[in-house]
Amino acid sequence: MKRITLLVFFYLAFFLVNAQRAAPDKIETSSGPLMIQPINHGSLVLTWNNKTIYIDPYPNAKAFDGIAPADLILITDIHGDHLNAETLNAIETSKAKLVVPQAVADQLPEKLKGKETVLANGKKITEAGITISAIPMYNLPEAPDSRHTKGRGNGYVLNLGGKTVYISGDTEDIPEMRALKNIDVAFVCMNLPYTMDIEQASSAVLEFKPKIVYPYHYRGQGGLNDVEGFKKLVNAVNPSIDVRLRNWYSE
């Protein structure tokens, strides 16, 4: 009887964790579906071609319950909501390869040292059949004491199965973002005072015109940003951009 009770408790706990998590989206590619799973804040999981890609794993290992271990981990910056040592030490990473900027490589937990490939802004590599390009992410105006200095962190553009996915990391509406072309899916941050407000974010999105855009990383000092307002600003000018609002803050 005790064993049955424990099993029931386990499955109930598993169900509750996954019930709180936003449902994954599916996007068709030339090599099968790309599954997009929001996790929390700036963290998400992509699954494609039997590969699982973690982006900025955060805020803890529990957030990844029921998700396959990572084959690839991309980390954008050194701040704790992107490079989270507690989460990295707790999740299964035995088969994972990491792609990171140098500043992140310098601060990786010991168990991950040697598993990383360092990618500087403007460089690209191919891992697990995925072309990964490092895009600058930084605050404006550029300054040595800004929260995000140019060259320290990476945004990423992934090409998988003929689809391009842009992950902004922590950035403002920089020229490199505005110059992006042929982006199928974009994850765009918007939280003050660290990155952009919704006016900056919508202005940039209207310039580089992704087919689908997810506002993410939208919790700032004043609480959650107005992603509904962002959607209205974008679609008032360009209704063909699919602005997808998902729950990134279920806790």
C-alpha positions, 0 to 999 in steps of 0.5 A: 500500500505504501508503494502504491501511495508513493507511486501516486504521489510521484505521478501527481507531482510529475503531472503538476510540474508539466501542467504548469509548463507552457505547452510546446509549439511545433514548427515544420522543417525540412528535417522533421518538426522543431519543438519549442518548449518555453521554460522560464524567463530567458530559458527554453528547449528546442527539440529537432532531429532527435537532438535536444538543445537547452538555451540558458538553462534556468532557474533550477533542475526541476524546471527541466523535469520530464525533458530529455537531457541536453545534447547541446547547451547554448549560453548567452551571457555570464549573468545568473539568469543565463549562466546558472551554475546551480542548474548546470550542476544539477541537470544531466549533462554527460552527453552535452556539448556547450557553445558559449562566449569566452566570458562564459567559458571562463566561469563554467562549473568544473564538471563542464570544463572542456565540453565547451566550444567558444564562439565569438561575435560574428563567428559560426560553427556546426554542431549536431547538424545545426549551424550556429552563428554568434550575434552581438548582444549589448546595451545602448549607448555602448559604454564600458560600464554598461550591464551588457558590453559589446563582445562579452555575450552572444545572441545566436542564429540557428539554422536547422532543417532550413529554418532560422531561429534567432535568440536575442539574449540580453540586448537592446535594439542594436543595428546587428539585430535590425539587420537580420534577414530571413528569420523564421522564429525570433525570441526577443527580450524586453525588460527594463532596465536591463534590455529594451522596452516594448517600443524598442523591441517592436520597432526592431521586430518591425524592421527585421520582420521575423515570421514568428516572434516570441517575447521572452525574458520580460520580467524586470524591476517593475514586474512583467512587461506588457507583452500584450502591448508589444503584440499590438504595436507589432500587429498594428503595423504588420499583421502578418508577423505571428506574435506568440505570447506564452507563459514563461513565468508559471512559478 
